[in-house]
Amino acid sequence: MITTIARWGNSQGVRIPSDIMKAVGYAPGDEVDISTTEKGILIQKRTKQPVELKAGGMLKKYVKRHVDDREMNDAWKSAVEESWR
C-alpha cells in the first residue's frame, strides 16, 4: 500500500487505513512506540505502562491538577516535619 507523509502542525504523520488497523489490533487512542530500524520506521503497540518511581508519578491518578516537583517536595517536607513534632 502506498500512502503520503502529511504535515500536521509542526510534525508529520501517516494515516493508517482502517483495514490495517483491524489486522494488527490497533484502535484510535492506543499508545504506540515508534523507533527506527535499518529498514525504516517500526510502530509497535505499547504493552505495559512504564513504572513511575517518583511519588508524583504514583499519585497522578489521585490528583486532579498538575503538581510540580517543588510543590510536591514542599508537601512531603511539611508532612515529615509535622510527623516528627
A tleap script that builds the chain and sets N, CA, C and O, in Angstrom:
source leaprc.protein.ff14SB
mol = sequence {
  NMET ILE THR THR ILE ALA ARG TRP GLY ASN
  SER GLN GLY VAL ARG ILE PRO SER ASP ILE
  MET LYS ALA VAL GLY TYR ALA PRO GLY ASP
  GLU VAL ASP ILE SER THR THR GLU LYS GLY
  ILE LEU ILE GLN LYS ARG THR LYS GLN PRO
  VAL GLU LEU LYS ALA GLY GLY MET LEU LYS
  LYS TYR VAL LYS ARG HIE VAL ASP ASP ARG
  GLU MET ASN ASP ALA TRP LYS SER ALA VAL
  GLU GLU SER TRP CARG
}
set mol.1.N position { 0.841 -1.171 0.000 }
set mol.1.CA position { 0.000 0.000 0.000 }
set mol.1.C position { 0.889 1.238 0.000 }
set mol.1.O position { 1.896 1.280 0.707 }
set mol.2.N position { 0.530 2.218 -0.769 }
set mol.2.CA position { 1.279 3.465 -0.835 }
set mol.2.C position { 0.446 4.554 -0.176 }
set mol.2.O position { -0.758 4.655 -0.416 }
set mol.3.N position { 1.084 5.360 0.647 }
set mol.3.CA position { 0.433 6.499 1.286 }
set mol.3.C position { 1.412 7.664 1.270 }
set mol.3.O position { 2.556 7.508 0.843 }
set mol.4.N position { 0.981 8.806 1.721 }
set mol.4.CA position { 1.808 10.008 1.682 }
set mol.4.C position { 2.039 10.538 3.089 }
set mol.4.O position { 1.135 10.518 3.924 }
set mol.5.N position { 3.240 11.005 3.345 }
set mol.5.CA position { 3.535 11.657 4.621 }
set mol.5.C position { 2.946 13.061 4.552 }
set mol.5.O position { 3.223 13.811 3.615 }
set mol.6.N position { 2.131 13.417 5.548 }
set mol.6.CA position { 1.465 14.719 5.578 }
set mol.6.C position { 2.001 15.563 6.733 }
set mol.6.O position { 2.525 15.033 7.713 }
set mol.7.N position { 1.865 16.858 6.608 }
set mol.7.CA position { 2.266 17.763 7.684 }
set mol.7.C position { 1.060 17.981 8.597 }
set mol.7.O position { -0.032 18.300 8.127 }
set mol.8.N position { 1.264 17.806 9.907 }
set mol.8.CA position { 0.242 18.078 10.915 }
set mol.8.C position { 0.847 19.043 11.910 }
set mol.8.O position { 1.590 18.621 12.796 }
set mol.9.N position { 0.552 20.321 11.792 }
set mol.9.CA position { 1.166 21.318 12.670 }
set mol.9.C position { 2.657 21.376 12.408 }
set mol.9.O position { 3.087 21.569 11.271 }
set mol.10.N position { 3.446 21.210 13.463 }
set mol.10.CA position { 4.905 21.211 13.332 }
set mol.10.C position { 5.464 19.809 13.131 }
set mol.10.O position { 6.681 19.633 13.079 }
set mol.11.N position { 4.597 18.812 13.018 }
set mol.11.CA position { 5.029 17.420 12.881 }
set mol.11.C position { 4.595 16.869 11.531 }
set mol.11.O position { 3.964 17.562 10.732 }
set mol.12.N position { 4.940 15.628 11.297 }
set mol.12.CA position { 4.487 14.925 10.106 }
set mol.12.C position { 3.761 13.664 10.561 }
set mol.12.O position { 3.985 13.172 11.667 }
set mol.13.N position { 2.903 13.154 9.709 }
set mol.13.CA position { 2.173 11.952 10.075 }
set mol.13.C position { 1.778 11.140 8.858 }
set mol.13.O position { 1.802 11.625 7.726 }
set mol.14.N position { 1.416 9.906 9.114 }
set mol.14.CA position { 0.941 8.994 8.075 }
set mol.14.C position { -0.396 8.440 8.543 }
set mol.14.O position { -0.506 7.947 9.665 }
set mol.15.N position { -1.397 8.517 7.706 }
set mol.15.CA position { -2.699 7.927 8.050 }
set mol.15.C position { -2.613 6.420 7.847 }
set mol.15.O position { -2.095 5.941 6.839 }
set mol.16.N position { -3.130 5.689 8.821 }
set mol.16.CA position { -3.119 4.227 8.728 }
set mol.16.C position { -4.539 3.779 8.383 }
set mol.16.O position { -5.461 4.040 9.156 }
set mol.17.N position { -4.738 3.115 7.251 }
set mol.17.CA position { -6.076 2.678 6.841 }
set mol.17.C position { -6.711 1.737 7.873 }
set mol.17.O position { -6.018 0.987 8.561 }
set mol.18.N position { -8.041 1.795 7.963 }
set mol.18.CA position { -8.766 1.017 8.977 }
set mol.18.C position { -8.564 -0.489 8.824 }
set mol.18.O position { -8.532 -1.199 9.829 }
set mol.19.N position { -8.426 -0.998 7.595 }
set mol.19.CA position { -8.228 -2.445 7.442 }
set mol.19.C position { -6.877 -2.881 8.015 }
set mol.19.O position { -6.764 -3.984 8.549 }
set mol.20.N position { -5.867 -2.041 7.913 }
set mol.20.CA position { -4.571 -2.364 8.519 }
set mol.20.C position { -4.672 -2.261 10.037 }
set mol.20.O position { -4.120 -3.095 10.755 }
set mol.21.N position { -5.380 -1.236 10.531 }
set mol.21.CA position { -5.570 -1.091 11.986 }
set mol.21.C position { -6.259 -2.332 12.559 }
set mol.21.O position { -5.849 -2.847 13.600 }
set mol.22.N position { -7.298 -2.807 11.884 }
set mol.22.CA position { -8.004 -4.008 12.350 }
set mol.22.C position { -7.098 -5.232 12.309 }
set mol.22.O position { -7.106 -6.044 13.234 }
set mol.23.N position { -6.323 -5.364 11.246 }
set mol.23.CA position { -5.460 -6.538 11.077 }
set mol.23.C position { -4.426 -6.659 12.195 }
set mol.23.O position { -4.076 -7.769 12.596 }
set mol.24.N position { -3.935 -5.528 12.700 }
set mol.24.CA position { -2.918 -5.571 13.754 }
set mol.24.C position { -3.504 -5.329 15.143 }
set mol.24.O position { -2.773 -5.348 16.133 }
set mol.25.N position { -4.819 -5.103 15.223 }
set mol.25.CA position { -5.473 -4.948 16.519 }
set mol.25.C position { -5.273 -3.591 17.170 }
set mol.25.O position { -5.319 -3.484 18.396 }
set mol.26.N position { -5.051 -2.555 16.375 }
set mol.26.CA position { -4.878 -1.203 16.907 }
set mol.26.C position { -6.206 -0.461 16.832 }
set mol.26.O position { -7.057 -0.768 15.996 }
set mol.27.N position { -6.372 0.520 17.717 }
set mol.27.CA position { -7.571 1.346 17.713 }
set mol.27.C position { -7.165 2.793 17.977 }
set mol.27.O position { -6.128 3.038 18.593 }
set mol.28.N position { -7.968 3.753 17.521 }
set mol.28.CA position { -7.655 5.150 17.823 }
set mol.28.C position { -7.504 5.344 19.332 }
set mol.28.O position { -8.310 4.840 20.115 }
set mol.29.N position { -6.478 6.071 19.726 }
set mol.29.CA position { -6.218 6.296 21.144 }
set mol.29.C position { -5.202 5.345 21.746 }
set mol.29.O position { -4.701 5.601 22.842 }
set mol.30.N position { -4.880 4.245 21.055 }
set mol.30.CA position { -3.856 3.321 21.561 }
set mol.30.C position { -2.505 4.023 21.592 }
set mol.30.O position { -2.186 4.801 20.692 }
set mol.31.N position { -1.716 3.752 22.616 }
set mol.31.CA position { -0.353 4.273 22.669 }
set mol.31.C position { 0.552 3.329 21.900 }
set mol.31.O position { 0.427 2.108 22.002 }
set mol.32.N position { 1.468 3.905 21.127 }
set mol.32.CA position { 2.416 3.108 20.359 }
set mol.32.C position { 3.829 3.610 20.610 }
set mol.32.O position { 4.041 4.781 20.923 }
set mol.33.N position { 4.785 2.710 20.467 }
set mol.33.CA position { 6.200 3.064 20.493 }
set mol.33.C position { 6.651 3.179 19.045 }
set mol.33.O position { 6.350 2.311 18.225 }
set mol.34.N position { 7.368 4.244 18.732 }
set mol.34.CA position { 7.895 4.440 17.387 }
set mol.34.C position { 9.411 4.450 17.480 }
set mol.34.O position { 9.988 5.177 18.288 }
set mol.35.N position { 10.053 3.636 16.646 }
set mol.35.CA position { 11.516 3.587 16.641 }
set mol.35.C position { 12.003 3.417 15.205 }
set mol.35.O position { 11.234 3.101 14.298 }
set mol.36.N position { 13.289 3.634 15.031 }
set mol.36.CA position { 13.878 3.450 13.708 }
set mol.36.C position { 14.617 2.125 13.662 }
set mol.36.O position { 15.157 1.663 14.667 }
set mol.37.N position { 14.633 1.524 12.487 }
set mol.37.CA position { 15.371 0.287 12.250 }
set mol.37.C position { 16.224 0.492 11.003 }
set mol.37.O position { 16.180 1.554 10.382 }
set mol.38.N position { 16.989 -0.514 10.644 }
set mol.38.CA position { 17.789 -0.428 9.418 }
set mol.38.C position { 16.903 -0.286 8.183 }
set mol.38.O position { 17.318 0.287 7.176 }
set mol.39.N position { 15.669 -0.815 8.269 }
set mol.39.CA position { 14.772 -0.797 7.120 }
set mol.39.C position { 13.821 0.395 7.108 }
set mol.39.O position { 13.174 0.650 6.093 }
set mol.40.N position { 13.721 1.132 8.218 }
set mol.40.CA position { 12.805 2.272 8.242 }
set mol.40.C position { 12.255 2.543 9.627 }
set mol.40.O position { 13.000 2.592 10.606 }
set mol.41.N position { 10.947 2.721 9.701 }
set mol.41.CA position { 10.261 3.065 10.949 }
set mol.41.C position { 9.456 1.866 11.428 }
set mol.41.O position { 8.780 1.207 10.637 }
set mol.42.N position { 9.531 1.588 12.721 }
set mol.42.CA position { 8.781 0.493 13.332 }
set mol.42.C position { 7.785 1.088 14.316 }
set mol.42.O position { 8.161 1.875 15.185 }
set mol.43.N position { 6.512 0.713 14.181 }
set mol.43.CA position { 5.457 1.164 15.091 }
set mol.43.C position { 4.920 -0.062 15.798 }
set mol.43.O position { 4.449 -0.999 15.154 }
set mol.44.N position { 4.988 -0.061 17.138 }
set mol.44.CA position { 4.501 -1.195 17.925 }
set mol.44.C position { 3.573 -0.698 19.019 }
set mol.44.O position { 3.819 0.339 19.634 }
set mol.45.N position { 2.503 -1.448 19.255 }
set mol.45.CA position { 1.569 -1.113 20.316 }
set mol.45.C position { 2.258 -1.271 21.664 }
set mol.45.O position { 2.982 -2.242 21.885 }
set mol.46.N position { 2.034 -0.323 22.562 }
set mol.46.CA position { 2.618 -0.421 23.901 }
set mol.46.C position { 1.881 -1.502 24.671 }
set mol.46.O position { 0.653 -1.569 24.645 }
set mol.47.N position { 2.630 -2.335 25.347 }
set mol.47.CA position { 2.010 -3.432 26.087 }
set mol.47.C position { 1.924 -3.146 27.575 }
set mol.47.O position { 1.040 -3.673 28.250 }
set mol.48.N position { 2.823 -2.321 28.102 }
set mol.48.CA position { 2.818 -2.014 29.533 }
set mol.48.C position { 3.016 -0.526 29.741 }
set mol.48.O position { 3.694 0.144 28.962 }
set mol.49.N position { 2.417 -0.027 30.798 }
set mol.49.CA position { 2.675 1.347 31.194 }
set mol.49.C position { 4.006 1.385 31.919 }
set mol.49.O position { 4.313 0.461 32.673 }
set mol.50.N position { 4.807 2.422 31.719 }
set mol.50.CA position { 6.079 2.499 32.441 }
set mol.50.C position { 5.851 2.665 33.935 }
set mol.50.O position { 4.888 3.306 34.355 }
set mol.51.N position { 6.725 2.094 34.723 }
set mol.51.CA position { 6.632 2.223 36.170 }
set mol.51.C position { 7.198 3.579 36.556 }
set mol.51.O position { 8.335 3.904 36.215 }
set mol.52.N position { 6.412 4.360 37.262 }
set mol.52.CA position { 6.883 5.664 37.700 }
set mol.52.C position { 7.305 5.539 39.148 }
set mol.52.O position { 6.496 5.213 40.016 }
set mol.53.N position { 8.566 5.797 39.400 }
set mol.53.CA position { 9.112 5.615 40.732 }
set mol.53.C position { 8.989 6.857 41.603 }
set mol.53.O position { 9.071 6.760 42.827 }
set mol.54.N position { 8.794 8.015 40.998 }
set mol.54.CA position { 8.660 9.227 41.786 }
set mol.54.C position { 7.269 9.267 42.417 }
set mol.54.O position { 6.294 8.802 41.827 }
set mol.55.N position { 7.192 9.820 43.606 }
set mol.55.CA position { 5.906 9.900 44.302 }
set mol.55.C position { 4.876 10.643 43.465 }
set mol.55.O position { 3.714 10.242 43.417 }
set mol.56.N position { 5.285 11.716 42.810 }
set mol.56.CA position { 4.359 12.480 41.980 }
set mol.56.C position { 3.745 11.634 40.887 }
set mol.56.O position { 2.564 11.795 40.578 }
set mol.57.N position { 4.518 10.734 40.292 }
set mol.57.CA position { 4.011 9.869 39.244 }
set mol.57.C position { 3.012 8.859 39.776 }
set mol.57.O position { 2.011 8.563 39.123 }
set mol.58.N position { 3.281 8.330 40.962 }
set mol.58.CA position { 2.381 7.343 41.553 }
set mol.58.C position { 1.064 7.979 41.982 }
set mol.58.O position { 0.037 7.303 42.029 }
set mol.59.N position { 1.085 9.260 42.292 }
set mol.59.CA position { -0.116 9.924 42.781 }
set mol.59.C position { -0.945 10.563 41.673 }
set mol.59.O position { -2.007 11.121 41.948 }
set mol.60.N position { -0.483 10.491 40.425 }
set mol.60.CA position { -1.170 11.164 39.327 }
set mol.60.C position { -2.652 10.825 39.255 }
set mol.60.O position { -3.477 11.706 39.011 }
set mol.61.N position { -2.995 9.566 39.463 }
set mol.61.CA position { -4.398 9.183 39.299 }
set mol.61.C position { -5.291 9.730 40.405 }
set mol.61.O position { -6.515 9.708 40.275 }
set mol.62.N position { -4.697 10.221 41.491 }
set mol.62.CA position { -5.475 10.755 42.597 }
set mol.62.C position { -5.522 12.281 42.609 }
set mol.62.O position { -6.372 12.862 43.284 }
set mol.63.N position { -4.638 12.928 41.885 }
set mol.63.CA position { -4.540 14.384 41.893 }
set mol.63.C position { -5.236 14.924 40.653 }
set mol.63.O position { -4.972 14.465 39.542 }
set mol.64.N position { -6.116 15.891 40.835 }
set mol.64.CA position { -6.908 16.417 39.728 }
set mol.64.C position { -6.212 17.551 38.980 }
set mol.64.O position { -6.703 17.985 37.937 }
set mol.65.N position { -5.079 18.042 39.486 }
set mol.65.CA position { -4.362 19.120 38.808 }
set mol.65.C position { -2.878 18.793 38.804 }
set mol.65.O position { -2.428 17.918 39.544 }
set mol.66.N position { -2.118 19.492 37.972 }
set mol.66.CA position { -0.674 19.268 37.898 }
set mol.66.C position { -0.003 19.756 39.180 }
set mol.66.O position { -0.280 20.860 39.649 }
set mol.67.N position { 0.873 18.937 39.739 }
set mol.67.CA position { 1.666 19.310 40.912 }
set mol.67.C position { 3.121 19.223 40.486 }
set mol.67.O position { 3.613 18.148 40.143 }
set mol.68.N position { 3.821 20.381 40.510 }
set mol.68.CA position { 5.218 20.344 40.081 }
set mol.68.C position { 6.106 19.791 41.191 }
set mol.68.O position { 5.667 19.644 42.331 }
set mol.69.N position { 7.359 19.484 40.849 }
set mol.69.CA position { 8.281 18.853 41.799 }
set mol.69.C position { 8.490 19.693 43.049 }
set mol.69.O position { 8.549 19.155 44.155 }
set mol.70.N position { 8.601 21.003 42.886 }
set mol.70.CA position { 8.819 21.874 44.054 }
set mol.70.C position { 7.635 21.788 45.024 }
set mol.70.O position { 7.825 21.661 46.234 }
set mol.71.N position { 6.424 21.857 44.489 }
set mol.71.CA position { 5.237 21.775 45.342 }
set mol.71.C position { 5.160 20.410 46.034 }
set mol.71.O position { 4.805 20.327 47.210 }
set mol.72.N position { 5.491 19.344 45.304 }
set mol.72.CA position { 5.473 18.002 45.886 }
set mol.72.C position { 6.514 17.892 46.994 }
set mol.72.O position { 6.228 17.355 48.064 }
set mol.73.N position { 7.717 18.395 46.746 }
set mol.73.CA position { 8.770 18.343 47.770 }
set mol.73.C position { 8.378 19.135 49.009 }
set mol.73.O position { 8.619 18.688 50.131 }
set mol.74.N position { 7.775 20.310 48.821 }
set mol.74.CA position { 7.323 21.114 49.962 }
set mol.74.C position { 6.260 20.366 50.768 }
set mol.74.O position { 6.270 20.403 51.999 }
set mol.75.N position { 5.349 19.693 50.077 }
set mol.75.CA position { 4.296 18.942 50.769 }
set mol.75.C position { 4.891 17.792 51.574 }
set mol.75.O position { 4.501 17.571 52.721 }
set mol.76.N position { 5.838 17.053 50.978 }
set mol.76.CA position { 6.485 15.952 51.700 }
set mol.76.C position { 7.261 16.474 52.900 }
set mol.76.O position { 7.193 15.894 53.984 }
set mol.77.N position { 7.997 17.563 52.714 }
set mol.77.CA position { 8.788 18.147 53.801 }
set mol.77.C position { 7.872 18.552 54.948 }
set mol.77.O position { 8.167 18.281 56.112 }
set mol.78.N position { 6.770 19.196 54.617 }
set mol.78.CA position { 5.810 19.627 55.631 }
set mol.78.C position { 5.224 18.429 56.372 }
set mol.78.O position { 5.096 18.464 57.596 }
set mol.79.N position { 4.868 17.374 55.648 }
set mol.79.CA position { 4.284 16.183 56.275 }
set mol.79.C position { 5.286 15.493 57.190 }
set mol.79.O position { 4.921 15.040 58.275 }
set mol.80.N position { 6.537 15.408 56.768 }
set mol.80.CA position { 7.569 14.758 57.581 }
set mol.80.C position { 7.849 15.571 58.837 }
set mol.80.O position { 7.954 15.014 59.930 }
set mol.81.N position { 7.971 16.889 58.685 }
set mol.81.CA position { 8.225 17.746 59.846 }
set mol.81.C position { 7.088 17.645 60.853 }
set mol.81.O position { 7.319 17.620 62.062 }
set mol.82.N position { 5.857 17.587 60.347 }
set mol.82.CA position { 4.696 17.502 61.228 }
set mol.82.C position { 4.681 16.174 61.987 }
set mol.82.O position { 4.313 16.137 63.161 }
set mol.83.N position { 5.077 15.091 61.326 }
set mol.83.CA position { 5.052 13.781 61.983 }
set mol.83.C position { 6.132 13.655 63.053 }
set mol.83.O position { 6.031 12.794 63.927 }
set mol.84.N position { 7.165 14.498 63.000 }
set mol.84.CA position { 8.245 14.442 63.989 }
set mol.84.C position { 7.991 15.355 65.186 }
set mol.84.O position { 8.791 15.369 66.122 }
set mol.85.N position { 6.912 16.107 65.179 }
set mol.85.CA position { 6.605 17.008 66.306 }
set mol.85.C position { 6.000 16.260 67.450 }
set mol.85.O position { 5.680 16.856 68.478 }
savepdb mol mol.pdb
quit
